[in-house]
Amino acid sequence: MSDWRPIETAKDGSKPVLGYQTTRGDFEDQYGICWAIDCPNGSLVWIGAGGLMPTHWMPLPAPPTQS
């Protein structure tokens, strides 16, 4: 089972997420850290580096721990 979720389900724009774009971005990226921009109409637009416009998202993984 995949943890990827449709970008329309990303309601909380307060934290960055891992985004995925089903087509190549401006710089050939399909994955990247994404963040939301609040629009005047109350909706969120998710964007990422390199022109990434994600179609799917998942929470960022936990950082590695030192052993």
Contact map, one row per residue, 1 for C-alpha under 8 A:
1110000000000000000000000000000000000000000000000000000000000000000
1111000000000000000000000000000000000000000000000000000000000000000
1111100000000000000000000000000000000000000000000000000001000000000
0111110000000000000000000000000000000000000000000000000111000000000
0011111010000000000000000000000000000000000000000000000111000000000
0001111111000000000000000000000000000000000000000000001110000000000
0000111111000000000000000000000000000000000001000000011110000000000
0000011111100000000000000000000000000000000000000000000000000000000
0000111111100000000000000000000000000000000000000000000000000000000
0000011111111000000000000000000000000000000000000000000010000000000
0000000111111000000000000000000000000000000100000000000000000000000
0000000001111110000000000000000000000000000000000000000000000000000
0000000001111111000000000000000000111100000100000000000000000000000
0000000000011111000000000000000000110000000000000000000000000000000
0000000000011111100000000000000000100000000000000000000000000000000
0000000000001111110000000000000011110000000000000000000000110000000
0000000000000011111000000000000011100000000000000000000011110000000
0000000000000001111100000000001111000000000000000000000011110000000
0000000000000000111110000000011111000000000000010000011111000000000
0000000000000000011111000000011100000000000000000001011110000000000
0000000000000000001111111000011000000000000000000001111100000000000
0000000000000000000111110000010000000000000000000000011000000000000
0000000000000000000011111000010000000000000000000000000000000000000
0000000000000000000011111111110000000000000000000000000000000000000
0000000000000000000010111111110000000000000000000111100000000000000
0000000000000000000000011111100000000000000000000111000000000000000
0000000000000000000000011111100000000000000000000110000000000000000
0000000000000000000000011111110000000000000000000000000000000000000
0000000000000000000000011111111100000000000000000101000000000000000
0000000000000000001111111001111100000000000000000001000000000000000
0000000000000000011110000000111110000000000000000001000000000000000
0000000000000000011100000000111111000000000000011001000000000000000
0000000000000001111000000000001111100000000000011000000000000000000
0000000000000001111000000000000111110000000001111001010000000000000
0000000000001111100000000000000011111000000001110000000000000000000
0000000000001101000000000000000001111100000111100000000000000000000
0000000000001000000000000000000000111110000111100000000000000000000
0000000000001000000000000000000000011111011110000000000000000000000
0000000000000000000000000000000000001111111110000000000000000000000
0000000000000000000000000000000000000111111000000000000000000000000
0000000000000000000000000000000000000011111000000000000000000000000
0000000000000000000000000000000000000111111100000000000000000000000
0000000000000000000000000000000000000111111110000000000000000000000
0000000000101000000000000000000000011110011111000000000000000000000
0000000000000000000000000000000000011110001111100000000000000000000
0000001000000000000000000000000001111000000111110000110000000000000
0000000000000000000000000000000001111000000011111011110000000000000
0000000000000000001000000000000111100000000001111111110000000000000
0000000000000000000000000000000111000000000000111111000000000000000
0000000000000000000000001110100000000000000000011111000000000000000
0000000000000000000000001110000000000000000000111111100000000000000
0000000000000000000110001100111101000000000000111111110000000000000
0000000000000000000010001000000000000000000001110011111000000000000
0000001000000000001111000000000001000000000001110001111110000000000
0000011000000000001111000000000000000000000000000000111110000000000
0001111000000000001110000000000000000000000000000000011111000000000
0001111001000000111100000000000000000000000000000000011111100000000
0011100000000000111000000000000000000000000000000000000111110000000
0000000000000001110000000000000000000000000000000000000011111000000
0000000000000001110000000000000000000000000000000000000001111100000
0000000000000000000000000000000000000000000000000000000000111110000
0000000000000000000000000000000000000000000000000000000000011111000
0000000000000000000000000000000000000000000000000000000000001111100
0000000000000000000000000000000000000000000000000000000000000111110
0000000000000000000000000000000000000000000000000000000000000011111
0000000000000000000000000000000000000000000000000000000000000001111
0000000000000000000000000000000000000000000000000000000000000000111
